[in-house]
């Protein structure tokens, strides 16, 4: 569901190409197209309006069928849309019509073709296209790095090494070559040889996070926790490196304690920075220390209230079985980011686990309306309806899920049970057989054990279930699945025994337990009732020891004035009253240098509020540098926010903009033009 990574990779690919082509434009003396549709199409791609770009470029092809450049740009959109066959065809057309002297575009077309073959898992063809691209532009270090990376992931370390060492030779100041060679040595477990390579890469660029991460991984393998954790901190400080983020979650024992201590130190050094307490929360959540995780997330939330942190807190409360708190935090996250439909899925699950099946189904209705082609929404809604005994509706949803994703075993299993309930044994058995075909490897999300039993293969069902538990013996859900299986099989004592183990290990979805028809054999027993009562009481006692964060909605109105087509509102920054333009299209809060200087000179800002610099892209696509500051207090209509990031634009006439980083944190905002006021629906603690 998350398309952000794909989008970023696509934009990076385009940006690399644009920069290289601009750099080579004068040198190659190539005249590229200037026709209206082509230029507008390329502009639309730069502005990330891909549908518009596609339309312009198709018109260009219709008018100028030999414009190879247009085919090249269309192929980039094809790759993004995962239309790989069409993408390959357009790459071939680009290579056919792009002038042979335009080496930049020819090489890029081969590189794009390589990327498509990678997506198709055609490794040999992908490498052949990289070879062609490098043959055309042998001095392009980005291409050599791309081919080196691909060989690295194919475990062709010798071939990867050749490209990385060529980069070192061609561009001694480029850290990528040293990073690549070091990474190969790390993969070969030659840690002492790898570390000097990472050392040198860091010397060449101290703000590049990956060399720190890989060097930290070397130190982890050598059990040097102090150096390892120092490197992970440096990586996260440099650029929030994803690899460091993954590595830190696997720390345990002494390394865990050392890393947490260093996160606290970083938080003390950077008191306005939320990420250090956030990372501490992630570490504790990953280690199932949910209460401690909530403490750290709450500290991060106080510095920078974001939907991701609120969602993390909701997940922790969910794992603790405190569904009312989890719902409250999910609603807070949705107030911050109403467009995050993963939160809608989470809310649906929480409502269902709280016993509000209809509420959960209503949320899934919203999700499906937004993502009508995503199979999981239908499966989940079918599951809820299944447990509510709405058999025909569940059957329909399971069938939709299968139509959208014929490889999802659980949808076949759900549908098989519905066919069985309707007495259609032939169709039920066909679906049970499909489950076994698809779900052949026992794991945490397996369901083949049930299918084996329903087809009369009891021994295989038990064997498969035992394999699931041995795969992850700490997962309470696996013991719950065993309880369900043995209940289906009519083995009462084993079903109760596995249910008790599941509850003891932390399984806490009591509403589901009470509604799950898989447990009908044991539900009327005294042992079952006593177990549920005992563990519900135990969970309630545990949850009562945590702070209550239940919220209710409140509506606040804020007057505005309309001048020249823009809305202006009164807003105080650190108790300084100002008039800001209310701009839902702006991504952040921005001030001009005039206001920032005034605030600094009059103690509305302190030197410690200056965080650093950052590059911005304006509406014209121009990049400019600005200063990032921390606003300790922002007040809009009596609503207080703490620690708000803002950018100081180095333009004396820049307007004061109140953008989404503040507005999204306030809650749901409606514009009442008739009464000239903003209506802000936000949540307050009970």
C-alpha positions in Angstrom: 0.0 0.0 0.0 2.9 2.3 0.7 3.8 3.9 -2.7 6.3 6.4 -1.2 9.4 4.3 -1.8 8.5 3.6 -5.4 7.8 7.2 -6.0 11.1 8.3 -4.5 13.1 5.8 -6.5 11.4 7.0 -9.7 12.0 10.6 -9.0 15.7 9.9 -8.1 16.1 8.0 -11.4 14.7 11.0 -13.3 16.7 13.5 -11.3 20.0 11.6 -12.0 19.2 11.6 -15.7 18.2 15.2 -15.8 21.4 16.4 -14.1 23.6 14.2 -16.3 21.9 15.3 -19.5 22.2 19.0 -18.5 25.9 18.5 -17.7 26.5 16.9 -21.1 24.3 19.2 -23.2 26.8 21.7 -24.3 29.7 19.2 -24.6 27.8 16.9 -26.9 26.3 19.8 -28.9 23.1 17.9 -29.4 19.9 19.7 -30.4 17.1 18.2 -28.5 13.4 18.7 -29.3 11.7 21.9 -28.4 8.2 21.2 -29.7 5.3 22.3 -27.5 3.9 18.9 -26.5 7.3 17.5 -25.8 8.4 20.4 -23.6 5.1 20.5 -21.7 5.3 16.7 -21.2 8.8 16.9 -19.7 7.7 19.8 -17.5 4.8 17.8 -16.2 7.2 14.9 -15.3 9.4 17.4 -13.4 6.3 18.5 -11.5 5.3 14.8 -10.9 2.1 15.1 -13.0 2.6 11.8 -14.7 -0.9 11.4 -16.3 -0.6 14.9 -17.8 2.9 14.1 -19.0 1.8 10.9 -20.6 -1.0 12.7 -22.5 1.4 15.4 -23.8 4.0 12.9 -24.8 1.5 10.7 -26.6 0.4 13.8 -28.6 4.0 14.5 -29.4 4.5 10.9 -30.7 1.4 11.3 -32.8 2.7 14.5 -34.4 6.4 13.5 -34.4 6.5 9.7 -34.5 10.3 9.7 -34.7 10.9 11.7 -31.5 13.0 9.1 -29.6 13.3 11.4 -26.6 9.5 11.3 -26.1 9.6 7.5 -26.2 12.4 7.6 -23.6 10.3 9.7 -21.2 7.2 7.6 -21.8 9.2 4.5 -20.9 10.1 6.0 -17.5 6.4 6.4 -16.8 5.7 2.9 -18.0 8.2 1.6 -15.5 6.6 3.6 -12.7 3.2 2.2 -13.7 4.7 -1.4 -13.8 3.7 -1.6 -17.5 6.9 -3.4 -18.2 6.1 -4.8 -21.7 5.2 -1.4 -23.0 8.2 0.1 -21.2 10.6 -2.2 -23.1 8.9 -1.4 -26.4 9.2 2.3 -25.8 12.9 1.9 -24.8 13.5 0.2 -28.1 11.8 3.0 -30.0 13.9 5.5 -28.1 17.1 3.7 -29.0 15.9 3.5 -32.6 15.2 7.2 -33.0 17.5 9.1 -30.6 20.5 10.5 -32.6 23.6 8.3 -32.2 25.7 11.3 -31.1 23.4 11.9 -28.1 25.2 9.5 -25.8 23.5 10.7 -22.7 20.0 9.7 -23.8 21.2 6.5 -25.4 22.9 5.4 -22.3 20.0 6.3 -20.2 17.6 4.4 -22.4 19.8 1.3 -22.0 19.9 1.9 -18.2 16.1 2.2 -18.1 15.8 -1.0 -20.0 18.1 -2.7 -17.5 15.9 -1.4 -14.6 12.8 -2.9 -16.3 14.6 -6.2 -16.8 15.5 -6.1 -13.1 11.8 -5.7 -12.3 11.1 -8.7 -14.4 13.9 -10.8 -12.7 15.7 -11.1 -16.0 19.2 -10.8 -14.5 21.2 -11.7 -17.6 19.3 -9.2 -19.8 19.5 -6.5 -17.2 23.3 -6.9 -17.0 23.6 -6.9 -20.8 21.8 -3.5 -20.9 24.0 -2.1 -18.2 27.0 -3.2 -20.3 25.6 -1.4 -23.4 25.0 1.8 -21.4 28.6 1.8 -20.0 30.0 1.0 -23.4 28.4 4.2 -24.7 29.4 6.4 -21.7 32.3 4.6 -20.0 33.1 7.6 -17.8 29.7 7.6 -16.1 30.3 6.6 -12.5 26.6 6.5 -11.7 26.2 3.7 -14.3 29.1 1.8 -13.0 27.7 2.1 -9.5 24.3 0.9 -10.7 25.9 -2.2 -12.3 28.1 -2.8 -9.3 25.2 -2.7 -7.0 23.2 -5.1 -9.1 26.1 -7.5 -9.2 26.5 -7.1 -5.5 22.9 -8.2 -4.9 23.4 -11.1 -7.2 26.4 -12.1 -5.1 28.8 -11.5 -8.0 31.3 -9.8 -5.8 34.2 -10.0 -8.2 32.3 -8.2 -11.0 30.9 -5.7 -8.5 34.4 -5.0 -7.2 35.7 -4.2 -10.7 33.1 -1.4 -11.1 33.7 0.0 -7.7 37.5 0.1 -8.2 37.0 1.7 -11.5 35.0 4.5 -9.8 37.8 4.9 -7.2 40.3 5.3 -10.2 38.1 7.7 -12.1 36.8 9.8 -9.2 39.1 9.5 -6.2 36.9 12.0 -4.3 33.8 9.9 -4.8 33.0 7.8 -1.7 30.8 5.3 -3.7 33.7 3.3 -4.9 35.2 2.8 -1.4 31.7 2.1 0.0 31.1 -0.6 -2.7 34.5 -2.3 -2.2 34.0 -2.2 1.6 30.5 -3.7 1.3 31.8 -6.6 -0.8 34.4 -7.3 1.8 31.8 -7.2 4.5 29.6 -9.7 2.6 32.7 -12.0 2.4 33.1 -11.6 6.2 36.5 -9.8 5.8 35.6 -7.2 8.5 39.1 -6.0 9.2 39.7 -5.3 5.5 36.3 -3.7 5.0 36.6 -1.2 7.9 39.5 0.9 6.3 37.4 1.3 3.1 34.5 2.7 5.1 36.9 4.9 7.1 38.1 6.5 3.8 34.5 6.9 2.5 33.6 8.7 5.7 36.6 11.0 5.4 35.5 11.9 1.8 32.0 12.7 3.0 31.2 12.9 6.7 27.5 13.6 6.1 26.9 10.4 4.1 25.2 7.9 6.4 25.7 4.6 4.6 29.4 4.2 5.3 28.8 4.6 9.0 26.0 2.0 8.9 28.2 -0.6 7.1 31.2 0.1 9.4 28.9 -0.2 12.3 27.7 -3.6 11.0 31.4 -4.7 10.8 31.9 -3.7 14.5 28.7 -5.5 15.4 30.1 -8.7 13.9 33.3 -8.1 15.9 31.2 -7.6 19.1 32.6 -4.1 19.5 29.3 -2.6 20.8 30.7 0.8 21.6 32.1 1.6 18.2 29.1 -0.1 16.5 26.6 2.0 18.3 28.6 5.2 17.7 28.5 4.5 14.0 24.8 3.8 14.0 24.1 7.1 15.8 26.3 8.9 13.3 24.4 7.3 10.4 21.1 8.3 11.9 22.4 11.8 12.6 23.7 12.2 9.0 20.6 11.4 7.0 18.2 9.1 9.0 19.8 6.2 7.2 17.4 3.2 6.7 20.1 0.6 7.1 21.1 2.0 10.5 17.4 2.0 11.4 17.1 -1.7 10.6 20.4 -2.6 12.3 19.4 -0.9 15.5 16.3 -3.0 15.9 18.3 -6.2 16.0 20.4 -5.0 19.0 20.0 -6.8 22.2 21.7 -7.3 25.6 24.7 -5.0 26.2 24.5 -3.5 22.7 20.8 -2.6 23.3 21.6 -0.9 26.6 24.6 1.0 25.1 22.5 2.2 22.2 19.7 3.5 24.3 22.1 5.4 26.5 23.6 7.1 23.5 20.1 7.9 22.1 19.4 9.7 25.4 22.7 11.6 25.2 21.8 12.7 21.6 18.3 13.8 22.8 20.0 15.9 25.6 22.3 17.5 23.0 19.4 18.2 20.6 16.5 18.9 22.9 14.2 20.1 20.0 14.8 16.9 18.0 12.1 14.3 18.3 13.8 11.5 16.4 16.1 10.3 19.2 13.3 9.5 21.6 11.4 8.0 18.6 14.2 5.6 17.9 14.3 4.6 21.6 10.6 3.9 21.3 11.1 1.8 18.2 13.8 -0.2 20.0 11.6 -1.0 22.9 8.6 -1.8 20.8 10.7 -4.2 18.7 11.7 -5.9 21.9 8.0 -6.1 23.0 8.6 -3.7 25.9 5.5 -1.8 25.0 5.0 0.3 28.1 8.5 1.6 27.9 8.1 2.2 24.2 5.0 4.3 24.9 7.0 6.5 27.4 9.7 7.2 24.7 7.1 7.8 21.9 5.2 10.2 24.2 8.4 12.2 24.7 9.0 12.3 20.9 5.3 13.3 20.5 5.8 16.3 22.8 8.7 17.5 20.6 7.0 16.9 17.2 3.5 15.5 17.1 3.4 13.4 14.0 1.0 10.7 12.7 3.7 8.1 12.6 4.5 8.4 16.3 0.8 8.4 17.2 0.3 5.3 15.1 3.3 3.6 16.9 1.7 4.4 20.3 -1.6 2.9 19.0 0.2 -0.2 18.0 1.8 -0.6 21.4 -1.6 -0.2 23.1 -3.0 -2.8 20.7 -0.3 -5.3 21.6 -1.0 -4.6 25.3 -4.7 -5.4 24.6 -5.8 -1.9 25.6 -8.0 -1.3 22.6 -9.7 1.9 23.8 -6.3 3.6 24.2 -5.2 2.2 20.8 -8.4 3.6 19.2 -7.8 7.0 20.8 -4.3 7.2 19.4 -5.4 6.0 16.0 -7.9 8.8 15.9 -5.2 11.3 16.9 -3.1 9.9 14.0 -6.0 10.3 11.6 -6.5 13.8 12.8 -2.9 14.6 11.8 -3.0 12.7 8.5 -6.5 11.9 7.3 -5.2 10.6 4.0 -3.2 7.7 5.6 -5.5 4.8 4.9 -3.2 2.3 6.6 -4.6 4.0 9.7 -8.1 3.2 8.5 -7.2 -0.5 8.4 -5.7 -0.3 11.9 -8.9 1.4 13.2 -11.0 -1.3 11.6 -9.1 -4.0 13.3 -9.2 -2.2 16.7 -13.0 -1.7 16.4 -13.4 -5.4 15.6 -11.1 -6.5 18.4 -13.1 -4.3 20.8 -16.3 -6.1 19.8 -17.6 -3.4 17.4 -17.8 -5.6 14.3 -20.2 -3.2 12.4 -17.8 -0.3 13.2 -14.9 -2.2 11.8 -16.8 -3.1 8.7 -17.8 0.6 8.2 -14.1 1.5 8.3 -13.3 -1.2 5.8 -16.0 0.2 3.5 -14.1 3.5 3.5 -10.9 1.7 2.8 -12.3 -0.2 -0.1 -13.9 2.9 -1.6 -10.4 4.5 -1.6 -8.6 1.3 -2.8 -11.1 -0.7 -4.8 -8.4 -2.8 -6.5 -6.5 -3.8 -3.3 -7.4 -7.4 -2.4 -6.7 -7.2 1.4 -9.5 -4.8 2.1 -12.1 -7.3 0.8 -10.4 -10.2 2.6 -10.5 -8.3 5.9 -14.1 -7.3 5.5 -15.0 -10.8 4.6 -13.2 -12.1 7.7 -15.2 -9.7 9.9 -18.5 -10.7 8.2 -17.5 -14.3 8.5 -17.2 -14.0 12.3 -20.5 -12.2 12.4 -22.1 -15.1 10.6 -23.0 -13.0 7.5 -22.1 -15.9 5.3 -23.2 -14.8 1.9 -21.7 -11.4 2.3 -18.4 -12.9 3.5 -18.4 -15.3 0.6 -18.7 -12.4 -1.8 -15.9 -10.5 -0.2 -13.6 -13.5 -0.2 -14.3 -14.0 -3.9 -13.5 -10.4 -4.7 -10.2 -10.8 -2.8 -9.3 -14.0 -4.8 -10.2 -12.3 -8.1 -7.7 -9.4 -7.2 -5.0 -11.7 -5.8 -5.3 -15.4 -6.8 -2.2 -16.2 -4.7 -3.6 -15.3 -1.3 -4.2 -18.6 0.6 -6.2 -17.1 3.5 -9.0 -15.8 1.1 -9.4 -19.4 -0.3 -9.6 -20.8 3.3 -12.2 -18.2 4.3 -14.3 -18.9 1.2 -14.0 -22.7 1.7 -15.4 -22.3 5.2 -18.3 -20.3 3.8 -19.0 -22.9 1.1 -18.9 -25.6 3.8 -21.4 -23.6 5.9 -23.7 -23.5 2.9 -23.3 -27.2 2.4 -21.4 -26.9 -0.9 -18.7 -29.5 0.0 -17.4 -29.8 -3.6 -16.5 -26.1 -3.9 -15.2 -26.1 -0.3 -12.9 -29.0 -0.9 -11.6 -27.4 -4.1 -10.7 -24.2 -2.1 -9.1 -26.2 0.7 -6.9 -28.0 -1.9 -5.9 -24.6 -3.3 -4.9 -23.5 0.3 -2.5 -26.4 0.6 -1.1 -25.7 -2.9 -0.4 -22.0 -2.0 0.6 -22.4 1.7 3.3 -25.0 1.5 5.8 -23.5 3.9 4.8 -23.3 7.6 5.0 -19.8 9.1 3.3 -17.3 11.3 0.6 -16.5 8.7 -0.1 -20.1 7.6 -3.6 -21.7 7.3 -2.8 -25.0 5.5 -3.2 -26.9 8.8 -6.9 -26.3 8.7 -7.2 -27.3 5.1 -5.4 -30.6 5.8 -7.9 -31.4 8.6 -10.9 -30.4 6.5 -9.7 -32.8 3.7 -9.4 -35.6 6.3 -5.6 -35.5 6.6 -5.4 -35.2 10.4 -1.7 -36.3 10.8 -0.6 -33.8 8.2 -2.6 -31.1 9.9 -0.9 -31.8 13.3 2.5 -32.0 11.7 2.0 -28.7 9.9 0.8 -27.0 13.1 3.8 -28.3 15.0 6.1 -26.8 12.3 4.4 -23.4 12.6 5.0 -23.3 16.4 8.6 -24.5 16.0 9.1 -21.7 13.4 8.3 -19.1 16.0 7.7 -20.5 19.5 7.4 -17.0 21.1 4.4 -15.9 19.0 1.2 -16.2 21.0 -0.9 -16.1 17.8 0.6 -19.5 16.8 -0.7 -21.1 20.0 -4.1 -19.6 19.4 -4.1 -21.1 15.9 -3.3 -24.5 17.5 -6.2 -24.0 19.9 -8.5 -23.4 17.0 -7.2 -26.4 15.1 -7.7 -28.8 18.0 -11.1 -27.4 18.7 -12.1 -28.1 15.1 -10.6 -31.6 15.4 -12.7 -32.2 18.5 -9.8 -32.6 20.9 -11.0 -30.5 23.8 -8.1 -30.7 26.3 -5.5 -29.8 23.8 -7.6 -26.9 22.5 -7.9 -25.5 26.1 -4.2 -26.1 26.8 -3.0 -24.2 23.7 -5.5 -21.4 24.4 -4.1 -21.1 27.9 -0.5 -20.9 26.5 -1.6 -18.3 24.0 -3.1 -16.1 26.7 -0.1 -16.6 29.0 2.2 -15.5 26.1 0.1 -12.3 25.6 -2.7 -13.1 23.2 -5.4 -10.5 24.1 -8.0 -10.3 21.4 -10.8 -11.3 23.8 -13.7 -10.1 21.6 -12.3 -12.3 18.7 -11.9 -15.3 21.1 -15.5 -15.0 22.2 -16.8 -14.7 18.6 -14.5 -17.1 16.8 -16.6 -20.1 15.7 -13.4 -22.2 15.6 -13.6 -22.4 19.4 -17.3 -23.5 19.6 -16.3 -26.9 21.1 -14.7 -25.3 24.2 -16.6 -22.0 24.6 -19.3 -23.5 26.9 -16.8 -25.1 29.3 -16.0 -23.8 32.8 -12.3 -24.0 32.0 -12.8 -21.6 29.0 -14.9 -19.2 30.9 -12.4 -19.1 33.8 -9.4 -18.6 31.5 -11.1 -15.6 29.8 -12.1 -14.1 33.1 -8.7 -14.6 34.6 -6.7 -13.1 31.7 -9.2 -10.3 31.0 -8.8 -9.2 34.7 -5.0 -9.5 34.4 -4.9 -7.4 31.3 -7.2 -4.8 32.8 -5.0 -4.5 35.8 -1.9 -4.1 33.7 -3.6 -1.4 31.5 -5.0 0.5 34.5 -1.4 1.1 35.6 -0.7 3.2 32.5 -1.8 6.8 32.0 -5.2 7.2 30.4 -5.1 9.0 27.1 -8.7 8.9 26.1 -9.9 11.9 24.1 -13.1 13.6 23.1 -13.7 15.9 20.1 -13.9 19.7 20.5 -14.6 22.3 17.8 -12.7 25.6 17.9 -13.5 28.5 15.5 -10.8 30.9 14.3 -11.8 34.1 12.4 -10.0 34.9 9.2 -9.9 37.8 6.7 -9.7 37.4 2.9 -7.4 39.6 1.1 -6.5 39.3 -2.6 -7.7 35.7 -2.8 -5.8 34.5 0.3 -6.9 33.8 3.8 -5.2 35.5 6.7 -5.4 34.4 10.3 -4.0 35.7 13.6 -1.3 33.4 15.0 1.2 34.0 17.8 4.7 32.6 17.6 6.5 32.4 20.9 3.9 35.0 22.1 4.6 37.4 19.2 1.3 38.2 17.4 1.5 37.8 13.6 -0.8 37.5 10.6 -0.1 34.4 8.6 -1.5 33.3 5.2 -3.5 30.1 5.8 -2.2 27.9 3.1 -3.3 24.2 2.8 -1.0 23.8 -0.1 2.2 24.8 1.7 4.1 21.9 3.2 5.5 23.8 6.2 5.5 27.1 8.2 7.7 29.7 6.6 8.9 33.2 7.6 10.9 35.8 5.8 14.3 36.8 6.9 12.8 40.1 8.1 10.5 38.4 10.7 13.2 36.0 11.8 15.8 38.7 12.4 13.2 40.7 14.4 12.3 37.7 16.5 16.0 36.9 17.2 16.9 40.5 18.1 13.9 40.8 20.5 14.3 37.4 22.2 11.4 35.7 20.5 13.9 33.3 19.2 17.1 31.9 20.8 20.3 30.8 19.1 19.5 27.2 20.2 16.3 27.4 18.1 18.3 27.4 14.9 18.5 23.8 13.7 20.4 24.1 10.4 19.9 24.7 6.7 17.9 22.9 4.0 17.2 23.2 0.3 13.7 23.9 -0.9 12.0 23.7 -4.3 9.6 26.6 -5.1 6.6 26.6 -7.3 8.8 27.4 -10.3 11.0 24.4 -9.6 13.9 26.6 -8.5 16.1 25.3 -5.6 17.0 27.7 -2.9 18.6 27.4 0.5 16.8 28.3 3.7 17.3 28.1 7.5 15.4 25.6 9.6 14.3 26.9 13.0 12.3 25.5 15.9 9.2 27.5 17.1 8.8 26.6 20.8 5.1 27.7 20.9 2.5 28.3 18.2 -1.0 29.5 19.2 -3.9 29.5 16.7 -7.3 30.4 18.1 -6.2 29.2 21.6 -4.9 25.9 20.3 -1.3 25.4 21.4 1.4 23.5 19.6 4.9 23.0 20.8 8.2 22.6 18.8 7.0 23.3 15.3 9.6 23.3 12.5 9.7 26.3 10.3 11.8 27.5 7.4 13.3 31.0 7.1 13.2 32.0 3.4 16.0 34.2 2.3 13.7 36.6 0.6 12.8 39.9 2.2 9.4 39.9 0.6 8.4 36.3 1.3 4.9 36.0 2.9 4.3 34.4 6.2 2.8 31.0 5.4 1.0 28.7 7.8 1.3 25.3 6.2 0.4 21.6 6.7 3.1 20.9 9.4 0.9 23.0 11.8 -2.5 22.6 10.3 -2.4 18.8 10.2 -1.5 18.7 13.9 -4.5 20.7 14.9 -7.1 18.3 13.6 -9.8 18.4 10.9 -10.1 21.9 9.4 -13.1 23.3 7.5 -13.4 26.7 5.9 -16.7 28.5 6.6 -16.6 31.3 4.0 -20.1 32.6 5.0 -19.0 33.4 8.5 -15.3 33.9 7.6 -13.9 31.5 10.1 -12.0 28.2 10.3 -13.7 25.3 12.1 -11.1 23.1 13.7 -12.2 19.8 15.1 -9.5 18.5 17.4 -9.2 16.1 20.3 -8.7 16.9 23.9 -7.8 14.6 26.8 -10.8 13.6 29.0 
